[in-house]
């Protein structure tokens, strides 16, 4: 047998095949039937054709699953990159038609998520984006050959909480003649107009240069 059989807990000697990972187990439906000698596994579960390798018959969930939906970080400002991830699993390894993120209940604004780990039928899907200031909510959906999924099944998950990063515009002419030079700034002359912004201890400029 090649590949990972996905035992429940090798460290404690529990060699049952994980039902949740059945579609990815190298033992799943990879055995040869020996029904002339026995038809049950060591738990008394009836084996079905094709057989699984080993003494344990795998009984996967009957339908695809969405699980472990996570947002990181849960708080930030309007420049923070937020990441949403969700696990998708299909009992036969079939890829979903789509996995989507719905924010603030806006189903028409749902965005497609991208596979970042695993296989399309047993993997982790992700979406990253900034968010406007405010308190937001989200949930996940998936369209599959066995129906539509939602995580959570009802209600929304909270997040992210986004605060507005306050910017203060400083009037500017050459040599800051109409405005005070902020602490730790160094001025250089640049031809053309330059708009200076001082933001919570930071700074930016266009099109000039500064420190």
N, C-alpha and C positions, 0 to 999 in steps of 0.2 A: 504494500500500500504506500503510495506516494502522497505527500501533502499533509495538511493538518486535519486530524480527525475531530478536533474541538471537543476534547474530554471536559467534563464538568469541573473536575478538580483533581489533577494528577497528584498534587502534593499530599492529599489525604487519601489517595487510593480510589477516588470515585471516578470510575472509567465509563460512566454513562456518557453518551454523546449529548452535547448540549442541544436541546430542542430549538433554542433560539437561533443557533448557527447551523441548523441542519442542512440548509441549502448550500453551505460552503464546506461542509465536512467531506473529507476524502473517502470516508466510509459509507456515505449516503448512497444507497442504491448501487453499490459497486461490488456486491457479493454474488455468490452462486447459491441457488436454492438447494437445500439438502432435505427436502420435505419427507423423504423416505424414512428419515431417522427422527426428526422432530419438526414441529411447526411453530413453537413458541420460543421467546427469548428467556433469559434467566429471571426476568421479572414476571413472566407469565403472559406477556403481551404477544398477541398473535402477529406473526410475520406476514408481510404482504410482498408480492412480486413487483419489481425486483428487490431482492434481499439487500440488507445492509451488511457490511463486513463487521464481524465481531459478535459478541454474545448479547448485545443490546440492540433492539429495534428502535430506530429513530422515529419519533412521532412529532413532526413539525407542526407549528400552528397552521390552521387551514387557510389563512388569508395573509396577504402582505402586511407589514407592520411599519409604522413610523414611531421612533422612540428617541429619547435623550435629546430633545430640542434645547439648545443652549444659546444664550446671547452673551458676548464678552466685548468690552466691559459693559456693565449695566448702567454706568453714568459717564458723562463727559460733556463736552461743549460742541458747538456747531462745526468744529474742525476735527473732532475725534472720528477715527475710522472704527465703526462697529462691525462685529462679525457674528452672523447667525449660522449655526450648524444644526443638522438633523440627521439621524441615522435612518436609512431605508433598508428594508429586508423583504425579500420575496421567497416563498417556500421552494420555488423551482428556479430561482436565480434570474427571473425575468426582469428586465429593465423597466422602469416606469416610463409612461409617456412624458411626464414632467413632475418635478418637485418644485413647489413654489412657496414663497414667503409672502404673507399678507400682513401689512402694517396698518395700524389704526383702523382696522375694520374695512379697509378699502379693497374689496375683492377685485374691482376693475383695475386697480393699480398693483396687483400682485406681480412679483418679479420672479423670474426663473432662477433656480439655484444650480450651482455647478458641482459636479462630482470632484472631490479633492482627495479621497482615499478609498481604497477597496475597488469593488466592481460595481457596475451600474445596478445590478440586482441585489447587492449586499455591500453597501458603502456609505460614506459620509458625504453629504451635500452641504454647500456653503454659499453664503452671499455676504458681501461687504459693502458698506456705504456710510456716508455721513448722514446726519439727521438734523432737521431744524429744531430750534429750541422748543422745549415743552415736554410733557409726560406722555410717552407713547405706549402702545400695546402691539402684540404680534401673535400670529399662529402660523402653522405650516399646513400645506396640503400636498397630496400626491394623486395623480391619475394613473391607474394601473389597469391591466387586463382583467382584474378581478374586482374592479370597483374603485371608488374614490376614497381617499383616506384624509383624516384631519388630526393634527396634534396641536394642543390637546383636543379630545373628542368634543368638548364643549367649552365655551368661554375663551378668554384670551390670556396670554402671559404678559406680565407687566415689564416695561422697559423698551428702550432706554430712557432714562431721565436726563434730558439735555438742557444745560444752562446756557444762557447767552453770554458769549465772551464780549465784554464791552470794549469798544475802541474809541479813542479820543483823537479827533483830527486836529492838527496843529497848523494854523495859517503859515504859509511859507512864501518868502521871497528870497532872493540871493542873500547869503550870509545870515539867514533867519532874522532879517531886519524887522519883520513884523511878528515874530514869535520866539519863544525861549527854546534854546537848544536843550533837549532832554539829557539827563544824566547818562554818562557813558557813551554818548554819541560823538562821532567825529564827522565833521562836514568836509565834503569835497565839492568843488564847483563842477557842474555838469551843464552843458549847453541844452537849451530847451526847457520846457516846464517839468517840474518834479513835484509829485504829490507825496507828502510825508505822513505816515500814520504811526502813532504811538499806541501800543496795545499791551496793557497789563505788564509793563516792564520790558516788553519786546519792542521791535521796530520793523518797519518795512519801507520800501521806497519804489518809485518808478519814474523814469528809467535809470536813475542815478545809482550811486554806490555809497555805502557808508558802513560804519561799524557800530 
